[in-house]
Amino acid sequence: MVSKSYSNLLELASGESSSFGTMNRKIPRIMTVAGLISDVHDDPSESVCSDSSSSSVQRDRIIIVANQLPIWAQRKSGNWVFNWDENSLLLQLKDGLGDDDMDVIYVGCLKEEIHPNEQDEVSEILLESFRCVPTFLPSELFSRYYHGFCKQQLWPLFHYMLPLSPELGGRFDRSLWQAYVSVNKIFADRIMEVINPEDDYVWIHDYHLMVLPTFLRKRFNRVKLGFFLHSPFPSSEIYKTLPIREDLLRALLNSDLIGFHTFDYARHFLSCCSRMLGLTYESKRGYISLEYYGRTVTIKILPVGIHMGQLQSVLSLKQTEEKVAELIKQFSDQGRTMLLGVDDMDIFKGISLKLLAMEQLLIQHPEWQGKVVLVQIANPARGRGQDVREVQAETKSTAKRINETFGKPGYDPVILIEEPLKFYERVAYYVVADCCLVTAVRDGMNLIPYEYIISRHGNEKLDKVLGLEHSSPKKSMLVVSEFIGCSPSLSGAIRVNPWNIDAVADAMDCALEMDEPEEQLRHEKHYKYVSTHDVGYWARSFLQDLERTCRDHLRRRCWGIGFGLSFRVVALDPNFRKLSMEHIVSAYRRTAKRAILLDYDGTLMPQASIDKGPTSKSIEILNSLCRDRNNMVFLVSAKSRKTLAEWFSPCENLGIAAEHGYFLRLKRDEEWETCGPVTDTNWKQIAEPVLNLYTETTDGSTIEDKETALVWCYEDADPDFGSCQAKELLDHLESVLANEPVTVKSGQNLVEVKPQGVSKGLVAKRLLSTMQERGMPPEFVLCIGDDRSDEDMFEVMSSSMAGPSISTRAEVFACTIGQKSSKAKYYLDDTVEIVRLMQGLAFVSEQTVSL
């Protein structure tokens, strides 16, 4: 059992559990000198599989982890003074969780560097007063991690910027990657000091900490772990250029729940998992999930919202009213209409494109000259480097040129505000602006439009300042880029391609000319959405899904496998376990009547093998098993009887079931029988044209025409397109064959049409009944398969254990390939292990025959 001493740091802080007070023990510093952790530690002793007992915690607790703590730090009179950062999303989401229901602990860095001699004292203060656990990083390490790997490599790539040259984003630098891994490891160590792994939830935020889930999962196999990505996730064509692409994907998949702002970002992530890791996803009851080594990883799609309470309180401030009155005098009273842009000064916010669109508006619509002003608030850049300096220079020169061309005494068409504004000042600009322009070329979410909508809704005092009746309908106009995360949720906005200057200029003109009733309708639609989908709604929804996803953690058997960042946890049902060679060989030796059913493709032969025919080794193994008079061996396959008869002609006593069991023979020299009624195949005339159409339009797909079935295989097609076409084909065939005696089913990289009632389960029943008729009900049953069609065999074996067809003392081994949801009770990892198992059984049979 895991020691709960990790939570003692918090308990010691107060002298009792679940609350904070005076601290009796200091949190040790993690790192006080510059350095690197060269690689992920691979000590197996660090991987802990916690037991099913739970601690007596009164309230749920969540540990929120991000690059920065929601704390402002200032040095006054030689002492550190700390305050909450009210604008931090991490602090705002806490309100949505409810103080009565959830304890919140924060782990992250401070914005200010703390001297090593003061770190213990600062840790105590922050833990006692703010429930924050600071992560201290040496400045040189932080620079390489944050300004180096995060801002120069991950951030540009996630915003679709390829490092085609050293000047266009940073080329991959392995030393910066090592710094990134080191910092994530330090964060993990810090979390270890406060986590109770059996009870606490951990919620990690953004791309700065993408490998942190692996470190936490390695320490605590059952940790309840959520991750939310606040940036875009690029398409697979962009993402796969990253040298450490699989490391990041596998690390994220060590989470239980992964959140994205939009479906596009989630779709790109799933596509990367499919193309690079071979994983497929499914949607069940509205939830999208991936199966990863027996664990279910859920995908959450929900855009973040704003903090309504905070924004409304700022709107009620006296300073806000005064600033609004000042702006009205500056613009409205002068007959000027204000267009507003609020953006960080970086290469992806499209500020210069917006200015060029403003210039185009004034050229194409001279009637707006002297009447329209674009106020562009440029927040300080978060990154640094040549690209930031270039954006600043271009923005200033463009604004200067426009003002020189269209300006006149007392009128500048572009007002560029570069100094930092207080939040109430920015809100005042929202209140006065007739239209807000957000034209970023790529942005993860961007909450500026949401803030603008709520600010325009205002309150009674602001209505008086604006000269409006409080009951009068409010109005607002938005021009937003198609490439920002909030765009899908703002259906009343004018959406634009920011690269199309003319289109943005036309959108600006449309917004200025729009009728007032239309503006009011659009505003009401937006206000209803934004006010109900605030940051609290987002946080509660994410945590509810995290709780649901982690619900069955304690009933699963978990253990870790793999080294370094390839570490992952295998989670299996307690009754689903790996087939032990010693166990099955022992049962095989002591039994005299045995039934063996083997699938072929994906079981005896690897699915990806180009040459599908059996090897001489496989033939030899099967013959050894068949020579043992105690055995009845059946090969069950979807292949045609002609192909199987040719491939296995050397096997005289091998029973073969072809085309999922429709055709069957007990020995080589016996006639083929049919397991089901003889069916008419006229339906092929209907299905073949449909299959031909999809084959022509799906490069890499093929058709296999069998006697009783048709199979469309897309194994060599593009995985995403093939899967999409397969779903469409399935619906198409079900529609056109609705009145035919066939079933349409999808399998691994295939869609198959076959006669109704035919399944591998019939073969299992036939084999068991044949052995019973011969007075030899089996004492040993081995049934091995790898895909959905084999589940029918497993189900028959399970149900037959209670009937007369199997001896009451029989040992039954239903085994699937790989760790996945199955009706089988056992699994083996791959075809190599299957062949090794069959070789072992064949060796026992040879010894028996020779005796």
C-alpha positions in Angstrom: 0.0 0.0 0.0 1.2 3.5 -0.8 2.2 5.6 2.2 0.0 8.6 2.7 2.9 10.7 3.9 2.7 12.7 0.7 -0.3 14.4 2.1 1.3 15.0 5.5 2.9 18.2 4.4 -0.5 19.7 4.2 -1.7 18.1 7.4 1.4 19.2 9.2 0.8 22.7 8.0 -2.4 22.8 10.2 -2.0 20.0 12.6 -5.1 18.3 11.2 -6.1 16.9 7.9 -8.0 18.8 5.2 -7.1 22.3 6.4 -4.2 24.6 6.5 -2.6 26.4 9.4 0.9 26.7 11.0 3.5 24.6 9.3 5.7 22.3 11.4 7.8 21.0 8.6 9.5 22.7 5.6 9.0 21.6 2.0 12.4 20.8 0.7 13.7 22.7 -2.3 13.8 20.7 -5.5 16.7 22.3 -7.3 18.8 25.3 -6.2 21.5 25.3 -8.8 21.4 25.2 -12.6 21.5 21.7 -14.0 19.8 19.1 -16.1 18.2 15.8 -15.3 19.7 14.0 -18.2 16.8 11.5 -18.8 13.8 10.1 -17.2 14.6 7.9 -14.3 13.9 4.2 -14.9 14.0 2.8 -11.4 11.1 0.3 -11.3 10.8 0.9 -7.6 9.4 4.4 -8.3 6.3 2.9 -10.0 3.6 2.3 -7.5 0.4 0.4 -7.9 -1.8 1.7 -5.1 -4.2 -0.7 -3.5 -8.0 -0.4 -3.3 -8.2 1.1 0.1 -9.1 4.8 0.4 -8.3 7.4 2.9 -10.8 9.2 5.2 -10.8 12.6 3.4 -13.8 14.7 4.2 -13.8 16.6 0.9 -12.5 15.9 -2.6 -9.2 17.6 -3.4 -7.9 18.7 -6.7 -4.3 19.7 -7.5 -4.1 22.2 -10.3 -0.8 22.3 -12.0 0.4 24.9 -14.5 3.5 26.7 -15.5 2.7 29.7 -13.4 0.9 30.1 -10.0 -2.0 32.5 -9.9 0.1 34.7 -7.5 1.7 38.1 -7.8 4.9 38.5 -5.8 6.5 41.8 -4.8 9.4 42.7 -2.6 8.5 45.4 -0.1 10.9 46.6 2.6 13.1 43.6 2.1 10.2 41.1 2.5 8.2 39.2 -0.1 4.5 40.2 -0.3 2.1 37.9 -2.2 -1.4 38.5 -3.6 -3.8 36.6 -5.8 -3.7 37.3 -9.5 -7.4 37.9 -10.1 -7.0 37.6 -13.9 -5.5 34.1 -13.7 -7.7 31.4 -15.2 -6.5 29.0 -12.6 -7.9 31.2 -9.8 -11.1 31.9 -11.7 -11.9 28.2 -12.3 -11.7 27.6 -8.5 -14.9 29.6 -8.1 -16.7 27.2 -10.4 -15.7 24.2 -8.3 -17.3 25.5 -5.2 -15.4 26.1 -1.9 -17.7 23.7 0.0 -17.2 20.8 -2.3 -13.6 20.9 -3.3 -10.2 21.7 -1.8 -7.8 23.2 -4.4 -4.0 23.1 -4.3 -2.0 24.9 -6.9 1.5 23.8 -8.1 3.5 26.1 -10.4 6.3 28.7 -10.8 6.2 32.2 -9.5 6.6 35.1 -11.9 9.5 36.4 -9.8 12.8 34.6 -9.1 13.3 33.7 -5.5 16.8 33.4 -4.0 17.6 29.9 -2.9 18.1 31.1 0.7 14.5 32.4 0.8 12.8 29.4 -0.9 11.9 27.5 2.2 10.3 30.5 3.8 8.4 31.4 0.7 7.1 27.8 0.4 5.8 28.0 3.9 4.0 31.3 3.4 2.4 30.2 0.1 1.3 26.9 1.4 -0.2 28.3 4.6 -1.9 31.4 3.2 -2.6 30.5 -0.4 -2.5 26.7 -0.7 0.1 27.1 -3.3 3.2 24.9 -3.8 5.8 26.9 -5.7 8.2 25.1 -8.1 11.6 26.8 -8.0 13.6 26.7 -11.2 17.1 28.0 -11.8 16.9 31.0 -14.2 19.1 29.4 -16.8 17.1 26.2 -16.8 13.8 28.1 -16.8 15.0 30.1 -19.8 15.9 27.0 -21.8 12.6 25.3 -20.8 10.2 28.3 -21.3 11.8 30.7 -23.7 13.7 27.9 -25.5 11.6 24.8 -26.0 8.1 26.1 -25.1 8.1 29.4 -27.0 10.6 28.7 -29.8 9.7 25.2 -30.7 6.3 23.9 -29.3 4.3 27.1 -29.5 5.2 28.0 -33.1 4.6 24.5 -34.3 1.3 24.2 -32.5 0.3 27.4 -34.3 1.2 25.8 -37.7 4.6 27.4 -38.1 7.2 25.1 -39.5 10.9 25.8 -38.8 11.8 25.8 -42.5 14.8 28.0 -41.7 16.5 29.1 -38.5 14.8 32.5 -38.8 11.3 31.0 -39.1 10.9 29.5 -35.6 13.6 27.6 -33.8 14.9 24.3 -35.2 14.6 21.4 -32.9 17.3 21.5 -30.2 17.7 18.4 -28.1 19.3 20.3 -25.2 16.2 22.4 -25.0 14.1 19.3 -25.0 16.1 17.8 -22.2 15.5 21.1 -20.2 11.8 20.7 -20.9 11.8 17.1 -19.6 13.9 18.1 -16.6 11.4 20.8 -15.6 8.5 18.5 -16.0 10.3 16.0 -13.7 10.8 18.8 -11.1 7.1 19.6 -11.3 6.3 15.9 -10.7 8.6 15.8 -7.6 6.9 18.9 -6.3 3.4 17.3 -6.7 4.7 14.2 -4.9 5.1 16.3 -1.8 1.4 17.1 -1.5 -0.5 14.4 -3.3 -2.6 11.7 -1.8 -2.6 9.4 -4.9 -5.6 7.4 -3.8 -8.0 10.3 -3.5 -6.7 13.5 -5.1 -7.5 14.6 -8.6 -4.7 16.2 -10.6 -5.5 18.7 -13.4 -2.6 19.8 -15.6 -2.8 22.8 -17.9 -1.3 23.5 -21.3 1.7 22.6 -23.5 4.3 23.6 -20.9 3.8 20.3 -19.0 2.9 17.7 -21.7 5.2 15.0 -20.4 4.2 15.5 -16.7 1.5 12.8 -17.0 4.1 10.1 -17.6 6.1 11.0 -14.5 2.9 11.0 -12.3 1.5 7.8 -13.9 4.9 6.1 -13.3 4.8 6.9 -9.6 1.1 6.2 -9.1 -0.5 3.9 -11.6 -4.0 4.8 -10.6 -3.5 8.5 -10.3 -6.7 10.5 -11.3 -5.2 12.7 -14.0 -6.7 15.3 -16.4 -4.9 17.4 -18.9 -6.3 20.5 -20.8 -4.5 21.9 -23.8 -5.2 25.7 -24.1 -3.3 26.1 -27.4 -4.3 24.7 -30.8 -3.3 21.1 -31.7 -2.0 21.1 -35.3 -2.9 18.7 -38.1 -0.9 15.5 -38.3 1.0 16.8 -41.3 2.4 19.6 -39.2 2.7 17.7 -35.9 4.6 14.7 -37.4 7.6 17.0 -38.2 8.3 17.1 -34.5 11.2 14.7 -33.7 9.8 13.8 -30.3 6.2 13.5 -31.6 5.5 10.0 -30.2 7.0 10.9 -26.8 4.5 13.7 -26.4 1.5 11.6 -27.6 2.3 8.8 -25.3 2.8 11.2 -22.4 -0.6 12.8 -23.0 -2.2 9.3 -23.2 -1.0 8.7 -19.7 -3.8 11.1 -18.7 -7.3 9.8 -18.0 -9.0 12.8 -19.6 -7.6 15.1 -22.3 -9.4 18.4 -23.0 -9.5 20.6 -26.1 -11.2 23.9 -26.9 -12.6 22.8 -30.3 -13.5 19.6 -32.2 -10.8 20.5 -34.8 -8.0 20.4 -32.2 -9.4 17.0 -30.8 -9.7 15.6 -34.3 -6.1 16.5 -35.1 -4.9 14.8 -31.9 -6.9 11.7 -32.6 -5.6 11.6 -36.2 -2.0 11.8 -34.8 -2.7 8.9 -32.5 -4.1 6.9 -35.4 -1.3 7.6 -37.8 1.7 7.5 -35.4 0.6 5.0 -32.8 -2.0 2.9 -34.7 -4.8 3.7 -32.1 -8.4 4.0 -33.1 -11.1 5.9 -31.2 -14.8 5.4 -30.8 -17.8 7.5 -29.6 -20.0 5.9 -27.0 -23.1 7.7 -25.6 -21.6 11.1 -26.7 -18.1 10.5 -25.2 -15.1 10.1 -27.4 -12.5 7.7 -26.1 -9.3 5.8 -26.9 -8.3 2.4 -25.6 -4.7 2.5 -24.6 -3.2 -0.7 -23.1 -6.5 -1.5 -21.4 -7.0 2.0 -20.0 -9.8 4.2 -21.4 -8.6 7.7 -22.2 -11.5 10.1 -22.7 -11.4 13.2 -25.0 -13.2 16.3 -23.8 -14.2 19.1 -26.2 -15.4 22.3 -24.4 -14.2 25.9 -24.9 -13.2 27.7 -21.7 -15.3 30.7 -20.6 -14.8 33.9 -18.7 -15.4 34.8 -15.0 -18.7 36.5 -15.0 -18.5 37.7 -11.4 -15.1 39.3 -11.8 -16.1 41.1 -15.1 -19.4 42.3 -13.7 -17.6 43.6 -10.5 -15.1 45.6 -12.7 -18.0 47.0 -14.7 -19.5 48.3 -11.5 -16.3 50.1 -10.4 -16.3 53.9 -10.2 -13.0 54.1 -12.2 -14.7 52.1 -15.0 -17.6 54.7 -15.2 -15.1 57.5 -15.2 -13.0 56.0 -18.0 -16.1 55.3 -20.1 -17.2 58.9 -19.7 -13.7 60.0 -20.8 -13.8 57.7 -23.9 -17.3 59.0 -24.8 -15.9 62.5 -24.9 -12.9 61.4 -26.9 -14.9 59.5 -29.5 -18.7 59.6 -29.5 -19.0 63.3 -28.7 -16.6 64.0 -31.6 -18.8 62.0 -34.0 -16.3 59.1 -34.1 -17.2 55.4 -34.2 -14.7 53.2 -32.4 -13.5 49.9 -33.7 -11.5 48.0 -31.1 -8.7 45.4 -31.3 -7.1 43.9 -28.2 -4.2 41.5 -28.9 -0.9 40.3 -27.5 2.1 41.6 -29.5 3.1 38.4 -31.3 3.3 37.0 -34.8 0.0 35.0 -34.6 -2.4 37.8 -33.6 -2.6 39.3 -37.0 -2.3 43.0 -35.8 -0.6 44.2 -39.0 -3.2 42.4 -41.2 -5.9 44.2 -39.2 -4.3 47.5 -39.8 -4.0 46.8 -43.5 -7.7 46.0 -43.6 -8.4 49.3 -41.9 -6.4 51.0 -44.5 -8.4 49.2 -47.2 -11.7 50.2 -45.6 -10.7 53.9 -45.7 -9.6 53.5 -49.4 -12.7 51.6 -50.6 -15.2 53.6 -48.4 -13.9 57.2 -48.2 -17.2 58.2 -46.4 -15.7 56.6 -43.3 -12.7 58.8 -43.3 -12.7 61.1 -40.3 -15.6 59.1 -38.7 -14.1 55.7 -37.9 -11.2 55.1 -35.5 -9.5 51.7 -34.9 -8.1 51.6 -31.4 -5.6 48.8 -31.2 -4.5 47.8 -27.7 -1.3 45.8 -28.0 -0.6 43.8 -24.8 3.1 43.1 -24.0 4.5 40.0 -25.8 4.8 36.9 -23.7 7.8 35.6 -25.7 10.9 37.4 -26.9 13.1 37.3 -29.9 13.5 38.7 -33.3 10.0 37.8 -34.5 8.5 39.9 -31.7 10.7 42.9 -32.5 9.7 42.5 -36.2 6.0 42.5 -35.4 6.4 45.6 -33.2 8.3 47.5 -35.9 5.8 46.5 -38.6 2.8 47.4 -36.5 4.2 50.9 -35.7 5.3 51.7 -39.2 1.9 50.5 -40.7 -0.1 52.6 -38.1 2.2 55.6 -38.8 1.7 55.3 -42.6 -2.1 55.1 -42.3 -2.3 58.1 -39.9 -0.1 60.1 -42.3 -2.2 59.2 -45.3 -5.7 59.6 -43.8 -5.3 61.6 -40.7 -6.0 65.3 -40.2 -5.7 67.7 -37.2 -7.6 66.2 -34.3 -8.1 62.8 -36.1 -5.9 59.7 -36.3 -7.7 56.7 -37.9 -5.4 54.3 -35.9 -4.7 54.7 -32.2 -2.0 52.3 -31.1 -1.8 51.7 -27.3 1.3 49.8 -26.4 1.6 50.6 -22.7 0.0 48.0 -20.3 -3.6 48.9 -19.4 -5.4 48.1 -16.2 -8.2 45.7 -16.6 -10.9 48.3 -15.8 -9.4 50.5 -18.5 -9.6 47.8 -21.1 -13.2 47.0 -20.0 -14.1 50.7 -20.6 -12.9 50.4 -24.2 -15.1 47.3 -24.6 -18.1 49.3 -23.3 -17.6 52.1 -25.8 -16.5 50.2 -28.9 -19.2 49.7 -31.5 -17.4 46.7 -33.0 -14.6 44.4 -31.7 -12.1 42.9 -34.2 -10.3 39.7 -33.4 -8.4 38.7 -36.5 -5.7 36.4 -35.2 -4.2 34.0 -37.8 -4.1 31.2 -35.3 -5.2 31.2 -31.6 -6.1 28.5 -29.2 -9.2 30.1 -27.7 -9.1 34.0 -27.2 -11.6 35.3 -24.7 -11.6 38.9 -25.9 -14.9 38.5 -27.8 -16.5 37.0 -24.7 -15.3 39.9 -22.5 -16.5 42.4 -25.1 -20.0 40.9 -25.2 -20.5 41.0 -21.4 -19.1 44.5 -21.2 -21.4 45.7 -23.9 -24.3 44.3 -21.9 -23.2 46.7 -19.2 -25.3 47.6 -16.1 -27.6 50.4 -15.0 -24.9 52.9 -14.0 -23.0 52.4 -17.3 -26.3 52.8 -19.2 -26.7 56.3 -17.6 -23.2 57.2 -18.6 -23.9 56.1 -22.1 -27.2 57.9 -22.2 -29.3 54.7 -22.6 -32.5 53.5 -21.0 -31.6 50.5 -18.9 -34.5 48.5 -20.4 -33.4 49.2 -23.9 -32.0 46.3 -25.9 -28.2 46.0 -25.9 -26.2 45.6 -29.1 -22.7 44.5 -30.1 -20.8 43.5 -33.2 -18.0 41.1 -33.7 -15.6 40.4 -36.6 -13.7 37.3 -35.7 -11.1 35.1 -37.5 -12.1 31.6 -38.6 -8.8 30.4 -37.0 -9.5 31.1 -33.3 -10.9 28.7 -30.8 -13.9 30.8 -29.8 -15.1 31.3 -33.4 -17.4 28.1 -33.5 -19.3 29.3 -30.4 -20.0 32.8 -31.8 -22.4 32.0 -34.6 -23.7 35.6 -34.7 -20.2 37.1 -35.5 -19.0 38.0 -38.9 -16.3 35.3 -39.5 -13.4 36.2 -41.8 -10.2 34.8 -43.2 -7.7 37.3 -41.7 -5.3 36.8 -44.6 -7.9 38.2 -47.0 -7.5 41.9 -46.5 -10.4 42.9 -48.7 -12.8 40.5 -47.0 -11.9 41.8 -43.6 -12.4 45.4 -44.8 -15.8 44.4 -46.2 -16.7 42.8 -42.9 -15.8 46.0 -41.0 -18.0 48.0 -43.4 -20.8 45.4 -42.9 -20.5 45.7 -39.1 -20.6 49.5 -39.3 -23.6 49.6 -41.6 -25.7 46.8 -39.9 -29.2 47.7 -38.8 -29.7 48.1 -35.1 -32.3 45.3 -34.7 -29.9 42.9 -36.3 -27.1 43.9 -34.0 -29.4 43.5 -31.0 -30.4 39.9 -32.1 -26.8 38.9 -32.5 -25.9 40.4 -29.2 -28.7 38.6 -27.4 -27.6 35.2 -28.9 -24.0 35.7 -27.9 -24.9 37.0 -24.4 -27.0 34.0 -23.7 -24.2 31.6 -24.6 -21.3 33.4 -22.9 -23.2 34.1 -19.7 -24.2 30.4 -19.3 -20.9 28.9 -20.4 -18.6 30.7 -18.1 -15.3 29.5 -16.5 -17.2 27.8 -13.7 -19.3 25.8 -16.1 -16.2 24.7 -17.9 -14.4 23.7 -14.7 -17.3 21.8 -13.3 -17.9 20.0 -16.6 -14.3 19.0 -16.9 -14.1 17.7 -13.3 -17.4 15.8 -13.7 -16.0 14.0 -16.7 -12.7 13.3 -14.9 -14.6 11.7 -12.0 -16.6 9.6 -14.4 -13.5 8.5 -16.3 -11.7 7.5 -13.2 -14.6 5.8 -11.5 -13.4 2.2 -12.2 -9.7 2.8 -11.4 -9.8 0.8 -8.1 -11.4 -2.3 -9.6 -8.8 -2.6 -12.4 -5.5 -4.4 -12.1 -2.7 -2.0 -13.0 1.0 -2.3 -13.6 3.6 -0.2 -15.5 5.6 -1.3 -18.5 8.2 0.5 -20.7 11.2 2.7 -19.9 11.6 6.5 -20.0 8.9 8.4 -21.8 7.7 5.2 -23.4 6.3 4.2 -19.9 2.6 3.3 -19.8 0.3 1.5 -17.5 -1.6 -1.7 -18.4 -5.0 -1.7 -16.8 -7.1 -4.9 -17.0 -10.2 -6.3 -15.6 -9.4 -8.5 -12.5 -10.7 -11.6 -14.4 -8.7 -10.8 -17.6 -5.1 -11.9 -17.4 -2.2 -13.0 -19.5 -2.1 -16.7 -20.4 0.6 -18.4 -18.4 2.6 -20.9 -20.5 3.3 -23.1 -17.4 -0.4 -23.2 -16.5 -1.7 -24.2 -19.9 1.1 -26.7 -20.6 0.3 -28.3 -17.2 -3.4 -28.6 -18.0 -2.6 -29.9 -21.5 -0.4 -32.7 -20.0 -3.0 -34.0 -17.6 -6.0 -34.1 -20.0 -6.8 -36.7 -22.6 -9.6 -35.2 -24.7 -8.7 -31.8 -26.2 -10.4 -29.3 -28.5 -8.3 -26.6 -30.1 -9.8 -23.8 -32.3 -7.4 -21.3 -33.9 -8.1 -18.2 -35.9 -5.6 -17.6 -38.8 -5.2 -14.0 -39.8 -3.8 -11.9 -36.9 -3.4 -15.1 -34.8 -1.1 -17.6 -36.4 -0.1 -15.0 -39.1 0.6 -11.4 -38.3 -2.1 -9.1 -39.7 0.5 -6.8 -41.4 2.3 -9.7 -43.1 2.4 -9.3 -46.9 2.7 -13.0 -47.6 -0.4 -14.4 -46.0 0.4 -18.1 -46.5 1.5 -20.3 -43.6 5.2 -20.8 -42.9 6.7 -24.3 -42.8 7.1 -23.9 -39.1 3.3 -23.3 -38.7 2.5 -26.4 -40.8 4.9 -28.5 -38.7 3.3 -27.3 -35.4 -0.2 -28.0 -36.7 0.8 -31.5 -37.9 2.4 -32.3 -34.5 -0.9 -31.3 -32.7 -3.0 -33.2 -35.2 -1.0 -36.4 -34.9 -1.9 -36.5 -31.2 -5.1 -38.7 -31.1 -6.3 -36.9 -28.0 -6.7 -33.7 -30.0 -9.3 -32.3 -32.4 -7.7 -29.2 -34.1 -9.7 -26.7 -36.1 -8.5 -23.8 -38.1 -11.2 -21.1 -38.3 -10.7 -18.4 -40.9 -12.5 -15.8 -43.1 -10.5 -17.0 -46.1 -12.1 -19.0 -48.9 -12.1 -22.8 -48.8 -10.0 -23.0 -52.0 -7.2 -20.8 -50.4 -7.2 -22.7 -47.1 -7.3 -26.1 -48.8 -4.3 -25.2 -50.9 -2.3 -23.6 -48.0 -2.9 -26.5 -45.6 -2.8 -29.4 -47.9 0.1 -31.0 -45.9 -2.1 -31.2 -42.8 -4.1 -34.4 -43.2 -6.0 -34.4 -39.9 -6.5 -30.6 -39.6 -10.2 -29.5 -39.4 -10.8 -26.3 -41.4 -13.7 -23.9 -41.3 -13.7 -21.4 -44.2 -15.5 -18.1 -44.7 -16.3 -17.7 -41.0 -17.5 -21.3 -40.7 -19.9 -21.4 -43.6 -17.8 -24.2 -45.2 -16.4 -26.9 -42.9 -14.5 -30.2 -43.1 -13.2 -32.3 -40.3 -10.2 -33.8 -42.3 -8.3 -33.1 -45.5 -9.9 -36.1 -47.4 -13.4 -35.4 -46.2 -16.0 -33.5 -48.2 -16.8 -29.9 -47.4 -20.1 -29.3 -45.5 -22.1 -26.2 -45.0 -22.9 -25.0 -41.5 -25.8 -22.8 -42.5 -28.6 -23.1 -45.1 -27.6 -22.9 -48.7 -28.1 -19.2 -49.7 -28.6 -17.5 -53.0 -25.8 -15.1 -53.9 -27.8 -12.9 -56.2 -27.2 -10.1 -53.7 -23.7 -9.8 -55.0 -25.0 -8.2 -58.2 -26.3 -5.4 -55.9 -23.3 -5.1 -53.7 -20.5 -5.4 -56.2 -21.1 -2.0 -58.0 -21.2 -0.3 -54.6 -17.9 -1.9 -53.6 -16.3 -1.1 -56.9 -17.3 2.6 -56.5 -15.6 2.8 -53.1 -12.5 0.9 -54.3 -12.1 3.4 -57.2 -12.4 6.4 -54.9 -10.2 5.0 -52.0 -6.6 4.5 -53.1 -5.1 1.3 -51.5 -8.4 -0.5 -51.0 -9.2 -3.9 -52.5 -12.2 -6.3 -52.9 -12.0 -10.0 -52.0 -14.7 -12.0 -53.7 -15.5 -15.3 -51.9 -18.1 -17.9 -52.6 -20.5 -16.7 -50.0 -19.1 -13.3 -49.0 -17.6 -10.0 -50.3 -14.9 -8.2 -48.4 -13.8 -4.6 -48.9 -10.3 -4.2 -47.3 -8.7 -0.8 -46.7 -5.5 -2.0 -44.9 -3.2 -0.2 -47.3 -5.3 3.0 -47.6 -4.9 6.3 -45.7 -6.1 5.3 -42.2 -8.3 8.3 -41.7 -9.8 8.4 -45.2 -10.2 4.6 -45.2 -12.0 4.6 -41.9 -14.3 7.4 -43.0 -15.1 5.6 -46.3 -15.7 2.3 -44.4 -18.4 4.0 -42.2 -20.0 5.4 -45.3 -19.8 2.1 -47.2 -21.3 0.2 -44.2 -24.4 2.5 -44.2 -24.6 2.4 -48.0 -24.5 -1.5 -48.1 -27.0 -1.8 -45.2 -29.4 0.4 -47.1 -29.2 -1.4 -50.5 -29.1 -4.9 -49.0 -31.9 -4.3 -46.4 -34.1 -7.0 -48.0 -31.4 -9.5 -48.7 -30.5 -12.5 -46.4 -27.1 -11.1 -45.5 -25.4 -9.1 -42.8 -22.9 -6.2 -43.2 -20.2 -6.0 -40.6 -17.1 -3.9 -40.1 -13.8 -5.5 -38.9 -10.2 -4.6 -38.6 -9.6 -2.5 -41.7 -12.4 -4.2 -43.6 -16.2 -4.2 -44.3 -17.7 -7.6 -45.0 -21.0 -8.8 -46.4 -21.8 -12.4 -45.5 -24.9 -14.7 -45.2 -27.0 -14.2 -42.1 -26.5 -16.5 -39.2 -23.0 -17.5 -40.2 -20.4 -17.0 -37.4 -17.3 -18.6 -35.9 -19.5 -19.4 -33.0 -21.3 -22.1 -35.1 -17.9 -23.8 -35.7 -17.3 -23.9 -32.0 -20.7 -25.5 -31.4 -20.1 -28.0 -34.2 -16.7 -29.1 -32.9 -18.0 -29.5 -29.3 -21.1 -31.4 -30.5 -19.0 -33.7 -32.7 -16.7 -34.6 -29.8 -19.7 -35.2 -27.6 -21.3 -37.5 -30.2 -18.1 -39.5 -30.3 -18.3 -40.0 -26.5 -15.3 -37.7 -25.9 -16.5 -34.4 -24.4 -13.4 -32.3 -24.1 -11.5 -31.9 -20.9 -9.3 -29.2 -22.3 -10.5 -26.4 -24.7 -8.2 -23.8 -26.2 -9.8 -21.1 -28.4 -7.6 -18.3 -29.8 -8.6 -15.3 -32.0 -7.8 -11.6 -32.4 -10.8 -9.6 -33.7 -14.5 -9.1 -33.3 -15.5 -12.2 -35.4 -13.7 -14.4 -32.9 -15.8 -13.0 -30.0 -18.6 -15.4 -31.1 -16.3 -18.4 -30.4 -15.4 -17.0 -27.0 -19.0 -16.5 -26.1 -19.9 -20.1 -27.1 -17.1 -21.5 -25.0 -18.2 -19.5 -22.0 -21.9 -20.6 -22.3 -21.0 -24.2 -23.0 -19.1 -24.6 -19.7 -22.5 -24.9 -18.0 -23.8 -27.5 -20.5 -23.2 -31.1 -21.4 -20.9 -30.5 -24.4 -17.9 -29.8 -22.2 -16.8 -32.0 -19.3 -17.6 -30.5 -15.9 -13.9 -30.9 -15.1 -12.7 -29.2 -18.3 -10.1 -26.5 -18.4 -11.2 -23.8 -20.9 -8.8 -21.2 -22.2 -10.4 -18.5 -24.4 -7.5 -16.2 -25.4 -7.4 -13.0 -27.5 -4.5 -11.1 -28.9 -3.6 -7.9 -27.1 -4.9 -6.2 -24.0 -8.4 -5.0 -25.0 -12.0 -5.4 -24.1 -13.0 -9.0 -24.9 -15.2 -12.0 -23.9 -12.0 -14.0 -23.6 -10.5 -14.4 -20.1 -6.9 -14.5 -21.3 -4.7 -12.6 -23.6 -1.3 -13.0 -25.3 0.6 -10.0 -26.7 1.2 -10.9 -30.3 1.4 -13.7 -32.9 5.0 -14.5 -31.8 3.7 -15.5 -28.3 0.9 -17.5 -29.9 3.4 -19.5 -32.1 5.6 -20.0 -29.1 2.6 -21.4 -27.1 1.5 -23.7 -29.9 5.1 -24.9 -30.2 5.2 -25.8 -26.5 1.9 -27.8 -26.8 3.2 -29.5 -30.0 6.3 -30.5 -28.1 4.2 -32.1 -25.3 2.2 -34.0 -28.0 5.3 -35.3 -29.7 6.6 -36.6 -26.4 3.2 -38.4 -25.9 3.1 -39.9 -29.4 6.7 -41.1 -29.2 5.9 -42.9 -26.0 
